[in-house]
Amino acid sequence: MQGDNLNDVQARGAAARELLVFTLGSEEYGIDILKVQEIRGYDTVTRIANAPEFIKGVINLRGSIVPIVDLRLKFGLGEPQYNEFTVVIILNVNQRTVGIVVDGVSDVIQLDKDSMRAPPEFGASVDTAYIEGLGTVEEQMIIIVDIERLMSSDEMALTDVAARV
């Protein structure tokens, strides 16, 4: 009997995902922790001419040129306020290193499949292609972002930016 309980616990653990939770404005978002390389304080970036506004520029990270995307600008959440809580999450997506600027990092959580809901349908007016779903932890609603899909979209052109630099 005890072995069955252990298997149940292991099966539930395998279904759970570990997410890094960050804030943009008053909303909380989650991304797969396995995509995160490191978290750094926000520092100045070198601007790239003719890049979209949400691509802040690039930084030199231990000899690698890393494009930096401001997710507040990308998601149309108003003008960012850079302060001591602003951080850059360095990600490894599609064999590329990329940084995203967020208002702050709040937690690392385990989210099981039972706590996830499909993203709402808004029609053509709202692009939800990058939203994997909505997760709930206690009373907290977390928007789960498919960061790999977002960073590899044609609109981002991050592979082109990284190749040109």
FINUDO-766729 format. One record per residue (C-alpha): y, x, z; residue in one letter; chain. Coordinates in steps of 0.02 Angstrom, whole numbers, plus 50000, padded with zeros to 5 digits. Layout:
<site v="Y" u="X" w="Z" r="A" c="A"/>
...
This chain:
<site v="50000" u="50000" w="50000" r="M" c="A"/>
<site v="50121" u="50139" w="50044" r="Q" c="A"/>
<site v="50092" u="50220" w="49873" r="G" c="A"/>
<site v="50144" u="50057" w="49787" r="D" c="A"/>
<site v="50309" u="50055" w="49882" r="N" c="A"/>
<site v="50342" u="50235" w="49831" r="L" c="A"/>
<site v="50310" u="50191" w="49648" r="N" c="A"/>
<site v="50430" u="50043" w="49662" r="D" c="A"/>
<site v="50565" u="50156" w="49733" r="V" c="A"/>
<site v="50536" u="50286" w="49597" r="Q" c="A"/>
<site v="50543" u="50152" w="49460" r="A" c="A"/>
<site v="50708" u="50085" w="49529" r="R" c="A"/>
<site v="50776" u="50263" w="49542" r="G" c="A"/>
<site v="50731" u="50298" w="49361" r="A" c="A"/>
<site v="50825" u="50142" w="49306" r="A" c="A"/>
<site v="50982" u="50194" w="49401" r="A" c="A"/>
<site v="51118" u="50293" w="49314" r="R" c="A"/>
<site v="51235" u="50415" w="49396" r="E" c="A"/>
<site v="51416" u="50389" w="49345" r="L" c="A"/>
<site v="51577" u="50482" w="49377" r="L" c="A"/>
<site v="51708" u="50351" w="49421" r="V" c="A"/>
<site v="51890" u="50384" w="49374" r="F" c="A"/>
<site v="52049" u="50282" w="49375" r="T" c="A"/>
<site v="52172" u="50237" w="49238" r="L" c="A"/>
<site v="52312" u="50133" w="49312" r="G" c="A"/>
<site v="52233" u="50002" w="49424" r="S" c="A"/>
<site v="52065" u="50000" w="49334" r="E" c="A"/>
<site v="51910" u="50102" w="49370" r="E" c="A"/>
<site v="51801" u="50174" w="49233" r="Y" c="A"/>
<site v="51633" u="50260" w="49237" r="G" c="A"/>
<site v="51555" u="50390" w="49124" r="I" c="A"/>
<site v="51383" u="50469" w="49124" r="D" c="A"/>
<site v="51388" u="50614" w="49249" r="I" c="A"/>
<site v="51272" u="50715" w="49137" r="L" c="A"/>
<site v="51414" u="50732" w="49009" r="K" c="A"/>
<site v="51533" u="50809" w="49138" r="V" c="A"/>
<site v="51549" u="50998" w="49139" r="Q" c="A"/>
<site v="51690" u="51015" w="49267" r="E" c="A"/>
<site v="51844" u="50932" w="49340" r="I" c="A"/>
<site v="52011" u="51024" w="49340" r="R" c="A"/>
<site v="52189" u="50990" w="49391" r="G" c="A"/>
<site v="52305" u="50942" w="49248" r="Y" c="A"/>
<site v="52396" u="51090" w="49174" r="D" c="A"/>
<site v="52508" u="51113" w="49023" r="T" c="A"/>
<site v="52428" u="51103" w="48852" r="V" c="A"/>
<site v="52473" u="51178" w="48684" r="T" c="A"/>
<site v="52527" u="51035" w="48571" r="R" c="A"/>
<site v="52448" u="51022" w="48398" r="I" c="A"/>
<site v="52565" u="50969" w="48256" r="A" c="A"/>
<site v="52526" u="50801" w="48174" r="N" c="A"/>
<site v="52392" u="50757" w="48303" r="A" c="A"/>
<site v="52388" u="50576" w="48364" r="P" c="A"/>
<site v="52492" u="50546" w="48520" r="E" c="A"/>
<site v="52338" u="50525" w="48631" r="F" c="A"/>
<site v="52278" u="50701" w="48586" r="I" c="A"/>
<site v="52389" u="50798" w="48706" r="K" c="A"/>
<site v="52343" u="50966" w="48630" r="G" c="A"/>
<site v="52222" u="51105" w="48674" r="V" c="A"/>
<site v="52189" u="51224" w="48817" r="I" c="A"/>
<site v="52102" u="51391" w="48825" r="N" c="A"/>
<site v="51954" u="51369" w="48941" r="L" c="A"/>
<site v="51874" u="51539" w="48973" r="R" c="A"/>
<site v="51895" u="51589" w="48791" r="G" c="A"/>
<site v="51852" u="51420" w="48714" r="S" c="A"/>
<site v="51985" u="51310" w="48636" r="I" c="A"/>
<site v="51964" u="51135" w="48707" r="V" c="A"/>
<site v="52053" u="50980" w="48640" r="P" c="A"/>
<site v="52129" u="50869" w="48775" r="I" c="A"/>
<site v="52137" u="50679" w="48757" r="V" c="A"/>
<site v="52244" u="50569" w="48869" r="D" c="A"/>
<site v="52138" u="50413" w="48896" r="L" c="A"/>
<site v="52287" u="50312" w="48963" r="R" c="A"/>
<site v="52372" u="50335" w="48794" r="L" c="A"/>
<site v="52209" u="50310" w="48697" r="K" c="A"/>
<site v="52175" u="50144" w="48783" r="F" c="A"/>
<site v="52358" u="50087" w="48771" r="G" c="A"/>
<site v="52383" u="50077" w="48959" r="L" c="A"/>
<site v="52565" u="50131" w="48962" r="G" c="A"/>
<site v="52652" u="50296" w="48987" r="E" c="A"/>
<site v="52553" u="50419" w="49093" r="P" c="A"/>
<site v="52628" u="50488" w="49252" r="Q" c="A"/>
<site v="52568" u="50666" w="49280" r="Y" c="A"/>
<site v="52560" u="50712" w="49464" r="N" c="A"/>
<site v="52451" u="50806" w="49589" r="E" c="A"/>
<site v="52313" u="50675" w="49570" r="F" c="A"/>
<site v="52304" u="50688" w="49380" r="T" c="A"/>
<site v="52146" u="50777" w="49325" r="V" c="A"/>
<site v="52061" u="50837" w="49168" r="V" c="A"/>
<site v="51875" u="50801" w="49155" r="I" c="A"/>
<site v="51793" u="50931" w="49044" r="I" c="A"/>
<site v="51649" u="50852" w="48948" r="L" c="A"/>
<site v="51507" u="50910" w="48838" r="N" c="A"/>
<site v="51485" u="50780" w="48701" r="V" c="A"/>
<site v="51396" u="50803" w="48534" r="N" c="A"/>
<site v="51384" u="50993" w="48560" r="Q" c="A"/>
<site v="51574" u="51000" w="48584" r="R" c="A"/>
<site v="51680" u="51034" w="48737" r="T" c="A"/>
<site v="51823" u="50912" w="48757" r="V" c="A"/>
<site v="51940" u="50865" w="48900" r="G" c="A"/>
<site v="52003" u="50694" w="48951" r="I" c="A"/>
<site v="52157" u="50666" w="49058" r="V" c="A"/>
<site v="52138" u="50529" w="49189" r="V" c="A"/>
<site v="52244" u="50470" w="49335" r="D" c="A"/>
<site v="52114" u="50525" w="49462" r="G" c="A"/>
<site v="51930" u="50541" w="49502" r="V" c="A"/>
<site v="51869" u="50429" w="49640" r="S" c="A"/>
<site v="51680" u="50437" w="49660" r="D" c="A"/>
<site v="51507" u="50474" w="49594" r="V" c="A"/>
<site v="51398" u="50320" w="49603" r="I" c="A"/>
<site v="51220" u="50266" w="49565" r="Q" c="A"/>
<site v="51218" u="50107" w="49463" r="L" c="A"/>
<site v="51055" u="50017" w="49430" r="D" c="A"/>
<site v="51026" u="49907" w="49277" r="K" c="A"/>
<site v="51036" u="49749" w="49383" r="D" c="A"/>
<site v="51217" u="49790" w="49426" r="S" c="A"/>
<site v="51269" u="49806" w="49242" r="M" c="A"/>
<site v="51332" u="49666" w="49130" r="R" c="A"/>
<site v="51364" u="49667" w="48943" r="A" c="A"/>
<site v="51545" u="49692" w="48891" r="P" c="A"/>
<site v="51641" u="49531" w="48861" r="P" c="A"/>
<site v="51667" u="49471" w="48682" r="E" c="A"/>
<site v="51851" u="49468" w="48634" r="F" c="A"/>
<site v="51835" u="49450" w="48446" r="G" c="A"/>
<site v="51918" u="49567" w="48321" r="A" c="A"/>
<site v="52081" u="49583" w="48418" r="S" c="A"/>
<site v="52008" u="49696" w="48553" r="V" c="A"/>
<site v="51899" u="49847" w="48515" r="D" c="A"/>
<site v="51756" u="49851" w="48640" r="T" c="A"/>
<site v="51646" u="49970" w="48539" r="A" c="A"/>
<site v="51666" u="50106" w="48671" r="Y" c="A"/>
<site v="51625" u="49994" w="48819" r="I" c="A"/>
<site v="51442" u="50000" w="48869" r="E" c="A"/>
<site v="51462" u="49866" w="48999" r="G" c="A"/>
<site v="51536" u="49816" w="49165" r="L" c="A"/>
<site v="51460" u="49874" w="49326" r="G" c="A"/>
<site v="51482" u="49806" w="49500" r="T" c="A"/>
<site v="51462" u="49904" w="49660" r="V" c="A"/>
<site v="51495" u="49794" w="49812" r="E" c="A"/>
<site v="51659" u="49708" w="49761" r="E" c="A"/>
<site v="51713" u="49847" w="49642" r="Q" c="A"/>
<site v="51713" u="49815" w="49453" r="M" c="A"/>
<site v="51688" u="49972" w="49346" r="I" c="A"/>
<site v="51711" u="49979" w="49158" r="I" c="A"/>
<site v="51572" u="50090" w="49090" r="I" c="A"/>
<site v="51630" u="50193" w="48941" r="V" c="A"/>
<site v="51513" u="50264" w="48809" r="D" c="A"/>
<site v="51608" u="50429" w="48808" r="I" c="A"/>
<site v="51501" u="50505" w="48671" r="E" c="A"/>
<site v="51538" u="50361" w="48552" r="R" c="A"/>
<site v="51723" u="50366" w="48597" r="L" c="A"/>
<site v="51741" u="50554" w="48571" r="M" c="A"/>
<site v="51644" u="50555" w="48408" r="S" c="A"/>
<site v="51741" u="50412" w="48327" r="S" c="A"/>
<site v="51830" u="50445" w="48162" r="D" c="A"/>
<site v="51997" u="50401" w="48243" r="E" c="A"/>
<site v="51979" u="50543" w="48368" r="M" c="A"/>
<site v="51947" u="50677" w="48236" r="A" c="A"/>
<site v="51910" u="50797" w="48378" r="L" c="A"/>
<site v="51785" u="50896" w="48278" r="T" c="A"/>
<site v="51920" u="50926" w="48148" r="D" c="A"/>
<site v="52048" u="50978" w="48279" r="V" c="A"/>
<site v="51926" u="51099" w="48361" r="A" c="A"/>
<site v="51877" u="51172" w="48191" r="A" c="A"/>
<site v="52059" u="51201" w="48138" r="R" c="A"/>
<site v="52110" u="51291" w="48298" r="V" c="A"/>
